[in-house]
Amino acid sequence: MPALDIDAATDSIWRRLQAGVHYPPEWRRRLSMQDGYRIQLGILERLLAAGERHAGWKVGLTAAAMRAQHNVHEPCFGFLLASGNRPSGHAFHHAELTQPGFENELCLTIGTTLRGPGITFEQARAAIAEVAPALEIVEKRGDFSADLPLTMADNAQQKAFVTATARPLGDYDLAGASVRVYVDHALIDRANGAEVMGNPINSIVWLANKLAEFGRALEAGQRVISGSFTRQYPLDKPARVRSEFEPFGVVEASFV
């Protein structure tokens, strides 16, 4: 099979996205994971050329059970746009979202550039400047499980991210951080940071080394939502979400 023309594929998928078409059928089951990432990065460059600002990255599939479910051996990444960042308390219009859901994460601000390969846990921890409670808002724009590479091209379900006030990492143990999740005032879940690859810092290690495969670094000033403490929760109807992260604070969003 001839090598895929990534530029042509990116142009094709970009045009379909501009027309509001996600997971275009002509590209289903035609991409490898590397193809999907390269197309994703090509779409990022087109968005930046159109005036968007790159805020950082998301890391997904951080739970071993989720990776086993999707038959992949490592997490995945997507990009964050500055236009997708919302402050805690933001109200989204539920009807404007495509099968939305949310995940409960920490948003880590990178203070020192990490350029892989070979980034270690100690280097990653030292590079983290601040930590904030966060919600990732996702959209099920296609069948995640059926075509994971095309999901990567479609930016790994990313829609927006909600962040509360950040604080310095200091001596905090992110593996020991915990979250209590409420929907419409009812407690629905609780978990701790060890659910994220043993420690959310391991997401930073993986991401910095993975980006190196594409000639990129994890740059100072970028933010990373490091993977959910809990499973992904669908938002089938309007709701209010409140996630209390100990010791980092509270993040909230409503869907009206």
HELIX and SHEET records of a PDB file:
HELIX    1   1 ILE A    6  GLN A   18  1                                  13    
HELIX    2   2 PRO A   25  TRP A   27  5                                   3    
HELIX    3   3 MET A   33  ALA A   49  1                                  17    
HELIX    4   4 ALA A   64  GLN A   69  1                                   6    
HELIX    5   5 ALA A   82  GLY A   84  5                                   3    
HELIX    6   6 HIS A   94  GLU A   96  5                                   3    
HELIX    7   7 PHE A  121  ALA A  127  1                                   7    
HELIX    8   8 LEU A  148  ALA A  153  1                                   6    
HELIX    9   9 LEU A  174  GLY A  176  5                                   3    
HELIX   10  10 GLY A  193  GLU A  195  5                                   3    
HELIX   11  11 PRO A  200  ALA A  212  1                                  13    
SHEET    1   A 7 CYS A  76  LEU A  81  0                                        
SHEET    2   A 7 HIS A  54  GLY A  60 -1                                        
SHEET    3   A 7 ARG A 223  ILE A 225  1                                        
SHEET    4   A 7 PRO A 100  ILE A 110 -1                                        
SHEET    5   A 7 ILE A 128  GLU A 139 -1                                        
SHEET    6   A 7 GLN A 158  THR A 163 -1                                        
SHEET    7   A 7 ASN A  85  PRO A  87  1                                        
SHEET    1   B 5 CYS A  76  LEU A  81  0                                        
SHEET    2   B 5 HIS A  54  GLY A  60 -1                                        
SHEET    3   B 5 ARG A 223  ILE A 225  1                                        
SHEET    4   B 5 PRO A 100  ILE A 110 -1                                        
SHEET    5   B 5 TYR A 233  PRO A 234 -1                                        
SHEET    1   C 6 CYS A  76  LEU A  81  0                                        
SHEET    2   C 6 HIS A  54  GLY A  60 -1                                        
SHEET    3   C 6 ARG A 223  ILE A 225  1                                        
SHEET    4   C 6 PRO A 100  ILE A 110 -1                                        
SHEET    5   C 6 ILE A 128  GLU A 139 -1                                        
SHEET    6   C 6 ARG A 167  PRO A 168 -1                                        
SHEET    1   D 5 HIS A  90  PHE A  92  0                                        
SHEET    2   D 5 GLY A 249  PHE A 255  1                                        
SHEET    3   D 5 ALA A 239  GLU A 246 -1                                        
SHEET    4   D 5 SER A 178  VAL A 183 -1                                        
SHEET    5   D 5 ALA A 186  ASN A 192 -1                                        
END                                                                             
